[in-house]
């Protein structure tokens, strides 16, 4: 039987192995990179050391008979769609907030596995310059994006399919949110000379095709137009992919969408995220969207255009969204809205929005809460909804935009 993920023990150790370093922020004059390097160093190196033995696992390792694609096509099924008890064998029906455990998830799991392994290896290389980590990083990326025998086709035509309804949907583009931190890691290793030009260019070719598909295909443009966290996730993905592939036109498009649509349409005057609050998982969706919004600010801000300072017509921006959520992250018992239908008791995990906003807004209390929370739970769905797991890569001055 082919292994579909890292071992449970190693996965949990790699993703959730938090190490507490109290009051690191208060140490004299450290910048945010030095802070995260100190807080996360042991966790990063422990995870990366374990990942050195892991072999690549891509979409070609498993295939669903329900997929409309071929061996190299990514396939997933909509989380909240179930067989209709009134029409067995017919089209699936929606149960919002309740994930169907019988869905095909092997490709999604393999992608999430990559999203855990690769950034940890890159972060370990950044801290140590140990070439074992960068070599292992590239081994996995070659398998996913270069090797003709194992690479994934650069599209998501068959993502989040619904049995009896559609072979794939624009909403499925959110699945490659798991590649955002992989590309962030690639960009860092390229800038710092951790990987060779030929290796980088080979992977860049795949992402150039993929980001073009995101910007031009029906599924890609449907997701671009999404109003809630799906639209936010499209922007974060294209922000990182466009910078890696040198598509400045798409980078500019992301900034424009952030300012004219994402912030004005999603953040209310009190800082809440109404489109997420109306869901059956209002707490987790609000945290998730705040993390992605914060990631956009980290990805696209420049010296002359700091997106942390941008405010919509109602006078609020991403900083206010994190300020709104902060008391409920610090003390979940204060949450005044409906509880999530799943996993409410095991949240929150450590949220990158607290670190990023804490640095941008000079809020030491945000960073203190970020430090004390567990890195992540051992619930796969919550891990999947925490796409920024190595904040070291997002505060590294080597990737600071200088425009």
C-alpha positions, 0 to 999 in steps of 0.5 A: 500500500502506497504511503499517502502522507508523512507518518502521523508522529512525524507530521504532528511533530513537524507541524505542531512541535511548538517550543515556548520562549516566553517574553521573546518580544521584550528582549532588547531591540530585536526586529521581528525576523530575529524574534521569529528565528529565536522563537521558532528555531527549535521547532523548525529544525526538529521538523526539517530533520525529520523530513529529510527522510521523506520521499516525494509523493505527488498526484500520480500516486493515487487516482479516483474513479470519479475524476474526469482527468488523467493521472497527472490531474489534481482532483478533489471533491467539495467538502460539504457535499453528500449523497442525497438520502432521498435520491441514492446514486443521484447528485450530491446535496450540500450540508454547509460546514459538515465535511464528507469523510468519504470524499477523495482526499489523497491529492489534497493530502499530498499537496498539504504534505508538500506545503508542510515539508517544503517550507520547513526545509527552506526555513531550516536552510535559512537558519543554518545554510545546511545544504541537506535541507535545500537539496531535500526541498528541491527533490520534492519540488522536482517531483511535483513540478518538473519530472514528467513521470510524476509532475502535476498538470498546471491547472485545477480543472477537476478541483472540488468536483461534485458528484452528479453536478460538476467535474470541477469548479472555480471554488476549487482554486482555493486548494492551491493555497497550499502552494503559497508558502512553497513559492514563498520559500522558493523565492527566498532560496533563489534570492539567497542563493540556496538553489541553482538557477536551472532548478529555479527556472524549471519550477518557474516554468510550471508556475508561469503556466499555472498563474496564467491559467488562474488569470485566464481560465473560467475556473480561475476567473470565477474564483477571482470574482468570489466575494468572501475568503475565496477571493482573498485566497485568489489574491494571495496566491497570485500575489506570490506566484506572480512575483516568482514568475515575474508577472508584474501585471498580475502583481499590480492586479492583486494590489488593485483588487485588494484596494478596490474590492477585497478590503471595501467588500469584506471588512465592516466598519467595526473590523468584522468580516461579515461574509465569514460570520454568516457561515456555519463556522464563523470563528474559524472562517474569520481567523482564516480570512484574517490570516490570508488578508495579513499574508497579502499585506506581507506579500505585496507591501512596498516601501512606498505602498504599505498595505497595512496602512491602506484603509477603505472608504469606511476608514478600516483596513486589515489592521482593524480586522485583526484588532476586532478579532484579537480579544476572541483569539486571546480568550475564545470564551468571549466570542459573541457569535455562534460557535462553529459546527465543527472543531470549535473546542480545539481552536484557536491555534497560533495565528500569523495575523497576530504576529504580522499585525503586531509588528505592523501596528506595534502591538506587543500584546498581539505578539505575546498571544501569538507566542503562547498559542499552540502552533497548530492542532492535529486536526487535518482540516484546521492544518489545511486552513492555516496556510502560513505555517512558517512565518519566518519566511514572511518576515525575512528582510531578504524578501522585503519589496523595495519598489 
